[in-house]
Amino acid sequence: IIAVNMIPYANVVLALLLNGPLMGGLWLFYIKKVRNQEATVGDAFGGFGPRFWQLVLTQLMPGLIAGAFVLALTLLAVPAFIVAGRGGGAPVSVALFGSLAVIAFVVVIYFNVCWMFALPLAADKGLQFWPALELSRRVVMKHWWMTFGLVVVSGVLTLLGVLVCCVGVLVAGPVAFAMLNYHYQKVFGDLAPQS
């Protein structure tokens, strides 16, 4: 670990490569528990098998798409800032920046909720990254407010766990993650795995 941290950007690259498979394995472990199936430590590392690259891409793509969207909005705002700056329109610039920031925030939140279950779909059902993202978006759209509420409640629960001297997160984190797994099972449980 120390050697990885000494190489510039190696820990970032390593995190990009490992987060998807680790989280995919964690989803598999919890999904088996929710289904009352035997779950082992091997299931928690199940993302390092044949699904490895699909899980990496499924974890990576939403961040890249959100980043590209925010960058595009920023690039659209630059000419308006230049024009407003030349004409002494500082209040216009602030209003424009505020509006674009709110739009970017709402769109990123919307898609993050829609793609909430793409990773477990890739891990559990064996979908490739883009079909997993699309299926998650299409199905969550039907339950968007309920899913958003669940994400907020699980986030607040985890935050409360952190506020209890950081030790409470050891209980609150798994409970919050289990809540998301129960919702996943309720919404996607009947879907047949891909061969």
Backbone torsions as a table, in degrees:
resi	resn	phi	psi	omega
1	ILE	NA	-41.1	179.6
2	ILE	-63.5	-40.6	179.6
3	ALA	-63.6	-39.2	178.7
4	VAL	-64.4	-40.6	-179.7
5	ASN	-70.2	-21.0	179.2
6	MET	-79.7	-22.8	178.8
7	ILE	-85.1	123.5	-177.8
8	PRO	-57.3	131.5	176.7
9	TYR	66.0	2.0	-179.2
10	ALA	-65.6	-38.4	179.9
11	ASN	-67.5	-31.1	177.3
12	VAL	-68.6	-46.5	179.2
13	VAL	-63.0	-42.4	178.9
14	LEU	-62.5	-41.2	177.9
15	ALA	-63.9	-41.5	178.6
16	LEU	-62.1	-36.1	-179.1
17	LEU	-79.2	-30.9	-172.2
18	LEU	-98.8	-24.6	-176.2
19	ASN	-60.1	-46.0	-179.2
20	GLY	-60.5	-53.5	178.9
21	PRO	-63.4	-37.8	178.7
22	LEU	-65.9	-45.8	179.1
23	MET	-68.5	-36.9	176.5
24	GLY	-61.0	-42.0	176.8
25	GLY	-65.0	-39.2	177.4
26	LEU	-64.1	-41.5	174.8
27	TRP	-59.6	-45.2	179.6
28	LEU	-59.2	-43.5	179.7
29	PHE	-60.1	-50.7	-178.7
30	TYR	-66.8	-39.1	179.4
31	ILE	-60.7	-41.9	177.5
32	LYS	-63.2	-39.7	177.4
33	LYS	-63.0	-43.2	179.7
34	VAL	-63.3	-35.5	179.9
35	ARG	-84.0	6.2	-178.0
36	ASN	58.1	35.5	174.6
37	GLN	-101.1	161.2	177.4
38	GLU	-69.5	124.3	178.3
39	ALA	-117.0	131.2	-178.8
40	THR	-118.5	172.2	176.9
41	VAL	-61.8	-31.8	177.1
42	GLY	-60.3	-34.2	177.0
43	ASP	-65.3	-35.5	179.4
44	ALA	-64.5	-23.1	177.5
45	PHE	-108.9	18.3	-179.1
46	GLY	-65.5	-15.2	178.8
47	GLY	-73.5	-9.6	-179.2
48	PHE	-94.2	20.9	177.8
49	GLY	-101.3	-141.2	-176.7
50	PRO	-65.2	-19.1	-178.6
51	ARG	-87.8	2.1	-171.3
52	PHE	-47.3	-57.1	-174.0
53	TRP	-69.5	-33.1	176.9
54	GLN	-66.0	-36.8	178.0
55	LEU	-70.3	-38.1	176.3
56	VAL	-60.1	-48.7	-178.6
57	LEU	-67.1	-37.9	179.7
58	THR	-65.3	-36.3	177.9
59	GLN	-74.8	-36.0	-172.4
60	LEU	-81.0	-39.8	-171.5
61	MET	-61.1	-44.4	178.8
62	PRO	-58.1	-39.1	177.9
63	GLY	-66.2	-40.9	178.5
64	LEU	-65.9	-41.4	179.8
65	ILE	-66.3	-43.9	178.5
66	ALA	-63.6	-41.8	178.0
67	GLY	-63.0	-41.6	178.5
68	ALA	-64.5	-38.9	178.8
69	PHE	-64.2	-47.2	179.6
70	VAL	-64.2	-40.5	177.9
71	LEU	-63.1	-42.5	178.8
72	ALA	-62.5	-43.4	177.0
73	LEU	-62.8	-39.5	178.8
74	THR	-64.2	-44.1	179.7
75	LEU	-66.2	-31.4	175.4
76	LEU	-70.0	-30.7	-176.7
77	ALA	-79.4	-26.2	-175.7
78	VAL	-57.8	-49.1	178.6
79	PRO	-60.1	-37.6	178.8
80	ALA	-65.3	-37.5	177.4
81	PHE	-65.6	-39.9	-179.9
82	ILE	-64.8	-46.6	179.4
83	VAL	-63.0	-45.4	-179.2
84	ALA	-66.1	-34.8	179.5
85	GLY	-68.2	-36.6	179.3
86	ARG	-71.5	-31.7	-178.4
87	GLY	-93.0	5.9	-179.2
88	GLY	72.9	26.0	-177.6
89	GLY	-96.4	56.9	-179.8
90	ALA	-59.8	-42.1	177.9
91	PRO	-61.6	-34.3	177.4
92	VAL	-65.1	-41.7	179.3
93	SER	-62.0	-44.1	-180.0
94	VAL	-65.2	-42.0	179.3
95	ALA	-64.9	-41.5	178.9
96	LEU	-64.6	-46.4	179.3
97	PHE	-61.3	-43.7	178.7
98	GLY	-61.5	-43.2	179.8
99	SER	-63.9	-45.4	179.4
100	LEU	-65.6	-36.7	178.2
101	ALA	-65.1	-41.7	179.0
102	VAL	-65.8	-43.6	178.4
103	ILE	-60.4	-46.6	-180.0
104	ALA	-61.4	-43.5	-179.6
105	PHE	-62.2	-46.3	-178.8
106	VAL	-64.8	-43.6	-178.6
107	VAL	-66.0	-42.7	179.6
108	VAL	-64.7	-43.1	177.0
109	ILE	-61.2	-45.4	-179.5
110	TYR	-56.5	-50.8	-177.7
111	PHE	-71.9	-33.1	176.3
112	ASN	-62.9	-39.1	176.4
113	VAL	-68.1	-42.7	179.8
114	CYS	-61.4	-36.8	-177.0
115	TRP	-94.9	13.5	-176.8
116	MET	-55.3	-36.6	-173.4
117	PHE	-106.6	15.6	178.0
118	ALA	-66.9	-41.7	-178.9
119	LEU	-64.3	-47.6	176.4
120	PRO	-66.0	-29.2	176.3
121	LEU	-66.1	-39.9	177.7
122	ALA	-68.8	-37.9	-178.0
123	ALA	-77.4	-46.9	-172.9
124	ASP	-82.7	-44.6	-175.0
125	LYS	-97.2	-6.8	177.5
126	GLY	75.2	21.8	179.3
127	LEU	-75.3	152.5	172.2
128	GLN	-76.4	167.7	-168.1
129	PHE	-61.5	-45.7	-176.2
130	TRP	-70.6	-45.6	174.4
131	PRO	-59.5	-33.7	177.5
132	ALA	-65.5	-44.3	177.9
133	LEU	-62.8	-43.6	-178.9
134	GLU	-66.6	-44.8	179.9
135	LEU	-64.4	-42.8	177.8
136	SER	-59.2	-46.0	-179.7
137	ARG	-62.4	-46.7	-177.4
138	ARG	-63.6	-42.8	-177.0
139	VAL	-75.2	-42.9	-179.4
140	VAL	-65.0	-30.2	177.1
141	MET	-54.6	-34.3	179.8
142	LYS	-73.1	-21.6	-177.4
143	HIS	-128.0	30.7	-168.9
144	TRP	-59.5	-49.7	-175.8
145	TRP	-65.6	-37.8	177.9
146	MET	-65.9	-42.9	178.5
147	THR	-65.2	-42.2	178.0
148	PHE	-61.4	-44.3	177.6
149	GLY	-60.9	-40.7	179.0
150	LEU	-65.2	-40.4	177.8
151	VAL	-63.3	-41.5	179.4
152	VAL	-64.9	-46.6	-179.3
153	VAL	-63.0	-43.7	179.5
154	SER	-67.1	-34.7	176.4
155	GLY	-66.9	-42.0	177.7
156	VAL	-65.0	-41.6	178.1
157	LEU	-60.5	-44.0	178.5
158	THR	-65.6	-41.1	178.5
159	LEU	-62.6	-41.3	176.3
160	LEU	-61.6	-37.1	176.3
161	GLY	-63.9	-38.1	178.0
162	VAL	-67.0	-38.0	-178.2
163	LEU	-68.5	-19.3	177.7
164	VAL	-88.0	66.9	177.1
165	CYS	55.0	28.8	179.2
166	CYS	64.6	-9.3	179.9
167	VAL	-80.9	-31.6	-179.1
168	GLY	-62.2	-22.6	179.4
169	VAL	-67.2	-21.5	177.1
170	LEU	-66.9	-22.5	174.8
171	VAL	-100.7	-47.3	-174.7
172	ALA	-66.2	-39.0	-179.5
173	GLY	-60.0	-52.8	177.8
174	PRO	-62.8	-35.6	178.3
175	VAL	-65.5	-44.5	179.0
176	ALA	-63.2	-41.4	179.7
177	PHE	-67.6	-36.6	176.7
178	ALA	-63.6	-37.6	177.3
179	MET	-59.1	-44.6	178.9
180	LEU	-64.7	-36.5	178.6
181	ASN	-67.2	-39.1	176.6
182	TYR	-63.8	-39.9	177.7
183	HIS	-65.3	-42.5	177.2
184	TYR	-58.5	-46.5	-178.6
185	GLN	-63.1	-38.7	-180.0
186	LYS	-65.4	-40.8	-174.5
187	VAL	-86.7	-40.5	-172.8
188	PHE	-113.2	-1.1	-171.5
189	GLY	-59.5	-32.8	-177.2
190	ASP	-82.3	-9.0	-178.9
191	LEU	-69.4	130.3	-178.8
192	ALA	-74.3	140.9	176.6
193	PRO	-64.2	150.1	175.4
194	GLN	-75.4	147.7	179.6
195	SER	-87.0	NA	NA
